[in-house]
Amino acid sequence: MTSTTGAEWRRLSPRMLVVHPIQEVVRLAPALIGLLVAGSSSGGHGPLWSLAGLVVAVLFGTLRWFTTTYRITPEHVQVRKGLVHRKVLTVPRDRVRTVDVTANILHRVLGLARVEVGTGRSDRKGGGELKLDALGAREAAGLRGELLHRESRTAGAPGETAMGTAMDTAGYTPESAGTPAAAVPAPRQAGVETELAALRPEWIRFGPFTLSGLITVGIIAGFVSRLASEGNVNLGQIAPVKSTLGWFGSLSLPLEIAAGVLILAVFVMIASTLGYILAFWGFRLTRHSSGTLHVNRGLITTRATTIEERRLRGLEVSEPLLLRAVRGARLIAVTTGLRVGQGAQRGGSMLLPPAPLREAQSVATRVLGGDAATVSGPLVQHGPAAARRRFTRSLGVVVAWIVVCLVLWEWSDLPAWTWVAGLALLPVTALIAADRYRNLGHALVAGHLVTRWGSLVRRRVVLEYDGIIGWNVERSFFQRRAGLVTLTATTAAGRQGYRVQDVGLGEALRLASAGSPGLLDPFLSGGRPSSRHETQVPGEPRVPGEPRVPGGPSDIAHPLISG
């Protein structure tokens, strides 16, 4: 298997013939139950239609094994699938960013796992990940090492290839993937893993403050609603539901709202805690000697994510408001190939679950291998103009709402509570504006751009200079009046762009010039490239021995900067 033409196509594990039909039946369960109930209640052939749907689901799940094959060559990873619409997905091996190995309860019973190969586009809808569901657990673990631990294998004895070397931590050899044993060199010693973090039982106290139980509430409500709709069932006529609704109806409106909020809060807290345990039990973050980070977690459904450190461009310390109130935070990798934002937990980019803030900062320092100041040091504040913008934007909307409601209340039948509620919101919005300004900051530390922003979710991002591929300077109409800009560091990782909001133009150019020396020269000094930065920013004292940074008003001549 040293060439593309000689590589053999492999099939998924035959045990997946049990997994996929069951998955399809579970996915179509509401529709099948609806067919059964609706057909029976109307005197039709409900059981027959339900049975026919069951047969179709099982057949559809079974066909995947016959139509899906894959192969690994020294240059490519290829997956061939589809019956009517045949597709061959090909990814160069040097584009592989991450490998995710997941096993739910059914997979674990049958000794299987699902492998997702991230190529740097898996965060996008329909992105470029390759999925293999399902492989044998040993083969899946070996495939992860085969794709990501290339350096440690190719640096071995002469004649060894990426396909002809034993795997590292899983004890996997190519024999388990169908490679002839005669073509396999003798196994070498497994790589060394260093533990960076592991779940502690006391961290579970942060579970209720994640509010992940809200998703559980939505899923349950949606499932019950769809089931009732498919089965033509009136939930209000069920005895427990009817008695509960009657009890709520006997309360006054304020008590109904208070009781509903209390019940919802208790349920969400319990569901969030259970979700935390299910998702992060057994969590362990390790660093492999071959240059990868491993994240293992999960109680019922286990998940193992491997990230190449050379693809890691930075880290994000995220502090949602409730977690921040109890001094908690979570750590997210800024890397290519993994989901970010609201899907970070599901997408595998989370390097540390909700834990104490100090622990998150400590782990971030160990992952970066640099100065602790990058994740916990002081930041440069953004000045009074940025503060005024925060208060103007927050209070301006509420004041406009109050004025409109007062006018409508005076000239129409609009209730008075609308503008009274607006008055009550003024202190709240003022506090939010003050918090947003207090959380603004930036710094340049040890080859990293550090930026912080947010209130409901405070984020501190540490982005290495080498991961920045461009800079974007934006100025809105109101920012121009205030003498401020928003500087965006563009990167191929994470959110693809991280902003330093509402800073002076001179400071924005200083950050960009420090991060990418010489990149802005063609856009400065009348559009003529300059060999040295010799223009001092107005109002800033020059430090002896430090090069001056372009940024004076007379130097701005390009539309990208001048706005």
ChimeraX attribute file (.defattr): number of C-alpha atoms within 10 A of each C-alpha:
attribute: neighborCount
match mode: 1-to-1
recipient: residues
	/A:1	18
	/A:2	14
	/A:3	11
	/A:4	15
	/A:5	8
	/A:6	9
	/A:7	15
	/A:8	15
	/A:9	14
	/A:10	15
	/A:11	19
	/A:12	19
	/A:13	18
	/A:14	13
	/A:15	16
	/A:16	22
	/A:17	19
	/A:18	15
	/A:19	18
	/A:20	22
	/A:21	22
	/A:22	18
	/A:23	15
	/A:24	18
	/A:25	20
	/A:26	13
	/A:27	12
	/A:28	15
	/A:29	17
	/A:30	20
	/A:31	19
	/A:32	25
	/A:33	18
	/A:34	22
	/A:35	22
	/A:36	21
	/A:37	20
	/A:38	20
	/A:39	18
	/A:40	15
	/A:41	13
	/A:42	9
	/A:43	8
	/A:44	13
	/A:45	14
	/A:46	20
	/A:47	17
	/A:48	14
	/A:49	15
	/A:50	20
	/A:51	14
	/A:52	12
	/A:53	18
	/A:54	19
	/A:55	14
	/A:56	15
	/A:57	22
	/A:58	18
	/A:59	15
	/A:60	15
	/A:61	20
	/A:62	19
	/A:63	15
	/A:64	19
	/A:65	20
	/A:66	14
	/A:67	15
	/A:68	21
	/A:69	19
	/A:70	19
	/A:71	18
	/A:72	24
	/A:73	19
	/A:74	18
	/A:75	15
	/A:76	19
	/A:77	21
	/A:78	19
	/A:79	21
	/A:80	17
	/A:81	17
	/A:82	14
	/A:83	11
	/A:84	7
	/A:85	6
	/A:86	10
	/A:87	12
	/A:88	12
	/A:89	14
	/A:90	17
	/A:91	19
	/A:92	13
	/A:93	18
	/A:94	14
	/A:95	14
	/A:96	23
	/A:97	26
	/A:98	30
	/A:99	30
	/A:100	25
	/A:101	25
	/A:102	24
	/A:103	23
	/A:104	16
	/A:105	13
	/A:106	16
	/A:107	23
	/A:108	16
	/A:109	9
	/A:110	15
	/A:111	16
	/A:112	25
	/A:113	27
	/A:114	19
	/A:115	27
	/A:116	19
	/A:117	25
	/A:118	26
	/A:119	23
	/A:120	23
	/A:121	18
	/A:122	21
	/A:123	22
	/A:124	13
	/A:125	7
	/A:126	8
	/A:127	13
	/A:128	18
	/A:129	23
	/A:130	20
	/A:131	15
	/A:132	19
	/A:133	24
	/A:134	25
	/A:135	24
	/A:136	23
	/A:137	23
	/A:138	17
	/A:139	23
	/A:140	26
	/A:141	23
	/A:142	22
	/A:143	24
	/A:144	23
	/A:145	23
	/A:146	22
	/A:147	21
	/A:148	21
	/A:149	22
	/A:150	18
	/A:151	11
	/A:152	18
	/A:153	21
	/A:154	16
	/A:155	11
	/A:156	12
	/A:157	10
	/A:158	7
	/A:159	8
	/A:160	14
	/A:161	18
	/A:162	21
	/A:163	22
	/A:164	24
	/A:165	23
	/A:166	24
	/A:167	26
	/A:168	24
	/A:169	15
	/A:170	17
	/A:171	14
	/A:172	22
	/A:173	25
	/A:174	20
	/A:175	15
	/A:176	13
	/A:177	18
	/A:178	12
	/A:179	16
	/A:180	11
	/A:181	13
	/A:182	7
	/A:183	13
	/A:184	17
	/A:185	15
	/A:186	11
	/A:187	14
	/A:188	13
	/A:189	11
	/A:190	14
	/A:191	13
	/A:192	12
	/A:193	17
	/A:194	12
	/A:195	12
	/A:196	18
	/A:197	19
	/A:198	18
	/A:199	18
	/A:200	11
	/A:201	9
	/A:202	9
	/A:203	15
	/A:204	20
	/A:205	14
	/A:206	22
	/A:207	23
	/A:208	23
	/A:209	22
	/A:210	22
	/A:211	22
	/A:212	18
	/A:213	25
	/A:214	17
	/A:215	13
	/A:216	16
	/A:217	15
	/A:218	11
	/A:219	12
	/A:220	12
	/A:221	12
	/A:222	12
	/A:223	13
	/A:224	14
	/A:225	15
	/A:226	15
	/A:227	18
	/A:228	17
	/A:229	16
	/A:230	18
	/A:231	21
	/A:232	13
	/A:233	15
	/A:234	9
	/A:235	14
	/A:236	12
	/A:237	10
	/A:238	10
	/A:239	10
	/A:240	11
	/A:241	12
	/A:242	13
	/A:243	13
	/A:244	11
	/A:245	12
	/A:246	11
	/A:247	11
	/A:248	16
	/A:249	11
	/A:250	10
	/A:251	12
	/A:252	10
	/A:253	11
	/A:254	9
	/A:255	12
	/A:256	15
	/A:257	12
	/A:258	12
	/A:259	14
	/A:260	12
	/A:261	12
	/A:262	12
	/A:263	11
	/A:264	15
	/A:265	16
	/A:266	13
	/A:267	17
	/A:268	22
	/A:269	20
	/A:270	16
	/A:271	21
	/A:272	24
	/A:273	22
	/A:274	16
	/A:275	19
	/A:276	25
	/A:277	20
	/A:278	16
	/A:279	20
	/A:280	23
	/A:281	20
	/A:282	15
	/A:283	22
	/A:284	19
	/A:285	23
	/A:286	20
	/A:287	22
	/A:288	19
	/A:289	14
	/A:290	19
	/A:291	16
	/A:292	21
	/A:293	23
	/A:294	21
	/A:295	22
	/A:296	22
	/A:297	23
	/A:298	20
	/A:299	16
	/A:300	15
	/A:301	16
	/A:302	22
	/A:303	23
	/A:304	21
	/A:305	25
	/A:306	27
	/A:307	27
	/A:308	21
	/A:309	19
	/A:310	10
	/A:311	19
	/A:312	22
	/A:313	23
	/A:314	25
	/A:315	26
	/A:316	25
	/A:317	22
	/A:318	23
	/A:319	23
	/A:320	20
	/A:321	18
	/A:322	17
	/A:323	23
	/A:324	18
	/A:325	11
	/A:326	14
	/A:327	14
	/A:328	25
	/A:329	29
	/A:330	22
	/A:331	26
	/A:332	25
	/A:333	27
	/A:334	28
	/A:335	28
	/A:336	28
	/A:337	30
	/A:338	30
	/A:339	26
	/A:340	23
	/A:341	12
	/A:342	8
	/A:343	13
	/A:344	17
	/A:345	17
	/A:346	13
	/A:347	17
	/A:348	24
	/A:349	27
	/A:350	23
	/A:351	29
	/A:352	26
	/A:353	25
	/A:354	27
	/A:355	23
	/A:356	19
	/A:357	21
	/A:358	13
	/A:359	17
	/A:360	25
	/A:361	21
	/A:362	16
	/A:363	20
	/A:364	27
	/A:365	18
	/A:366	15
	/A:367	20
	/A:368	18
	/A:369	9
	/A:370	15
	/A:371	13
	/A:372	16
	/A:373	15
	/A:374	26
	/A:375	23
	/A:376	16
	/A:377	11
	/A:378	11
	/A:379	18
	/A:380	13
	/A:381	16
	/A:382	21
	/A:383	14
	/A:384	10
	/A:385	15
	/A:386	23
	/A:387	19
	/A:388	15
	/A:389	18
	/A:390	21
	/A:391	18
	/A:392	14
	/A:393	12
	/A:394	19
	/A:395	20
	/A:396	14
	/A:397	13
	/A:398	19
	/A:399	17
	/A:400	12
	/A:401	16
	/A:402	20
	/A:403	13
	/A:404	14
	/A:405	21
	/A:406	18
	/A:407	12
	/A:408	16
	/A:409	16
	/A:410	12
	/A:411	9
	/A:412	10
	/A:413	8
	/A:414	14
	/A:415	13
	/A:416	13
	/A:417	11
	/A:418	16
	/A:419	22
	/A:420	13
	/A:421	13
	/A:422	18
	/A:423	15
	/A:424	11
	/A:425	15
	/A:426	18
	/A:427	12
	/A:428	13
	/A:429	19
	/A:430	16
	/A:431	13
	/A:432	19
	/A:433	22
	/A:434	17
	/A:435	18
	/A:436	21
	/A:437	23
	/A:438	16
	/A:439	20
	/A:440	26
	/A:441	21
	/A:442	24
	/A:443	20
	/A:444	19
	/A:445	18
	/A:446	12
	/A:447	15
	/A:448	22
	/A:449	24
	/A:450	26
	/A:451	24
	/A:452	25
	/A:453	21
	/A:454	19
	/A:455	19
	/A:456	14
	/A:457	15
	/A:458	20
	/A:459	21
	/A:460	24
	/A:461	26
	/A:462	28
	/A:463	25
	/A:464	22
	/A:465	20
	/A:466	13
	/A:467	20
	/A:468	23
	/A:469	14
	/A:470	16
	/A:471	24
	/A:472	16
	/A:473	20
	/A:474	19
	/A:475	20
	/A:476	12
	/A:477	8
	/A:478	11
	/A:479	18
	/A:480	14
	/A:481	9
	/A:482	17
	/A:483	14
	/A:484	24
	/A:485	26
	/A:486	19
	/A:487	25
	/A:488	20
	/A:489	23
	/A:490	17
	/A:491	23
	/A:492	19
	/A:493	24
	/A:494	26
	/A:495	15
	/A:496	15
	/A:497	17
	/A:498	21
	/A:499	18
	/A:500	23
	/A:501	21
	/A:502	25
	/A:503	24
	/A:504	21
	/A:505	26
	/A:506	21
	/A:507	19
	/A:508	23
	/A:509	22
	/A:510	18
	/A:511	21
	/A:512	25
	/A:513	18
	/A:514	17
	/A:515	23
	/A:516	16
	/A:517	12
	/A:518	15
	/A:519	14
	/A:520	18
	/A:521	18
	/A:522	14
	/A:523	19
	/A:524	21
	/A:525	21
	/A:526	14
	/A:527	14
	/A:528	12
	/A:529	14
	/A:530	15
	/A:531	8
	/A:532	12
	/A:533	18
	/A:534	13
	/A:535	16
	/A:536	16
	/A:537	19
	/A:538	12
	/A:539	8
	/A:540	9
	/A:541	9
	/A:542	13
	/A:543	8
	/A:544	7
	/A:545	6
	/A:546	8
	/A:547	13
	/A:548	17
	/A:549	21
	/A:550	26
	/A:551	24
	/A:552	17
	/A:553	13
	/A:554	11
	/A:555	16
	/A:556	19
	/A:557	17
	/A:558	14
	/A:559	9
	/A:560	13
	/A:561	18
	/A:562	15
	/A:563	14
